[in-house]
Amino acid sequence: MWDWNDSWSHGYGGGGWLMFFGMILATAAVVLLVVYLVRLTAGAGGGMGGAQAAAPPPQSAPLVGPPPDSAREILKRRYAAGEIERAEYLEKLADLST
């Protein structure tokens, strides 16, 4: 009734086909594992020509603070701190006015 010695089953009742598909699945698993490991070691930027682009570097927030002092403010502060005399203060203030 059953021909166990035909060329398709090799005498194992269809085991030849199962072995054939098993080898294809095992080969595909090995190939996928190698691809995964290569992408993992190449990093997110795809260092070996991957399709992913490298992420741009994070941009720092702009420095927010008080605006720089004007020359008159600096001159007033130096005079108030006693760094310059009254005559020098008035001279420099006159220079800034022109």
C-alpha positions as semicolon CSV with decimal commas, in nm:
position;residue;x (nm);y (nm);z (nm)
1;M;0,000;0,000;0,000
2;W;0,263;0,254;0,097
3;D;0,580;0,272;-0,102
4;W;0,846;0,341;0,162
5;N;1,132;0,326;-0,083
6;D;1,037;0,601;-0,324
7;S;1,278;0,880;-0,409
8;W;1,086;1,155;-0,226
9;S;1,081;1,016;0,125
10;H;1,408;0,822;0,119
11;G;1,241;0,545;0,311
12;Y;1,145;0,762;0,611
13;G;0,781;0,838;0,529
14;G;0,826;1,206;0,443
15;G;1,122;1,267;0,673
16;G;1,331;1,385;0,380
17;W;1,103;1,682;0,328
18;L;1,108;1,764;0,697
19;M;1,487;1,756;0,695
20;F;1,494;1,975;0,385
21;F;1,272;2,244;0,541
22;G;1,454;2,210;0,872
23;M;1,786;2,284;0,704
24;I;1,637;2,589;0,528
25;L;1,501;2,718;0,862
26;A;1,834;2,655;1,037
27;T;2,027;2,835;0,762
28;A;1,787;3,131;0,772
29;A;1,822;3,148;1,152
30;V;2,202;3,156;1,128
31;V;2,192;3,428;0,859
32;L;1,949;3,639;1,065
33;L;2,167;3,596;1,375
34;V;2,477;3,712;1,186
35;V;2,291;4,015;1,044
36;Y;2,162;4,102;1,393
37;L;2,509;4,079;1,546
38;V;2,665;4,290;1,270
39;R;2,402;4,562;1,315
40;L;2,442;4,547;1,690
41;T;2,818;4,596;1,675
42;A;2,798;4,861;1,400
43;G;2,595;5,089;1,628
44;A;2,289;5,298;1,559
45;G;2,464;5,497;1,287
46;G;2,502;5,197;1,060
47;G;2,881;5,221;1,050
48;M;2,902;4,963;0,772
49;G;2,673;5,142;0,528
50;G;2,345;5,082;0,710
51;A;2,031;5,268;0,615
52;Q;1,995;5,439;0,952
53;A;2,132;5,789;0,982
54;A;2,332;5,896;1,283
55;A;2,138;6,098;1,534
56;P;2,230;6,466;1,537
57;P;2,420;6,582;1,843
58;P;2,201;6,734;2,111
59;Q;2,186;7,108;2,091
60;S;2,263;7,305;2,402
61;A;2,011;7,549;2,533
62;P;2,092;7,910;2,458
63;L;2,252;8,092;2,745
64;V;1,995;8,319;2,902
65;G;2,106;8,587;3,137
66;P;2,116;8,957;3,185
67;P;2,230;9,157;2,886
68;P;2,588;9,282;2,900
69;D;2,638;9,609;3,079
70;S;2,685;9,921;2,876
71;A;3,011;10,114;2,894
72;R;2,846;10,379;3,113
73;E;2,725;10,115;3,359
74;I;3,075;9,970;3,386
75;L;3,222;10,316;3,434
76;K;2,969;10,397;3,710
77;R;3,043;10,068;3,885
78;R;3,421;10,125;3,874
79;Y;3,380;10,478;4,012
80;A;3,148;10,354;4,288
81;A;3,395;10,079;4,381
82;G;3,676;10,334;4,407
83;E;3,879;10,190;4,121
84;I;3,901;10,528;3,945
85;E;3,909;10,889;4,069
86;R;3,646;11,155;4,002
87;A;3,857;11,334;3,740
88;E;3,915;11,009;3,545
89;Y;3,544;10,924;3,577
90;L;3,436;11,260;3,435
91;E;3,694;11,239;3,156
92;K;3,583;10,894;3,048
93;L;3,217;10,990;3,079
94;A;3,283;11,284;2,844
95;D;3,459;11,049;2,602
96;L;3,158;10,820;2,599
97;S;2,923;11,109;2,528
98;T;3,095;11,195;2,202
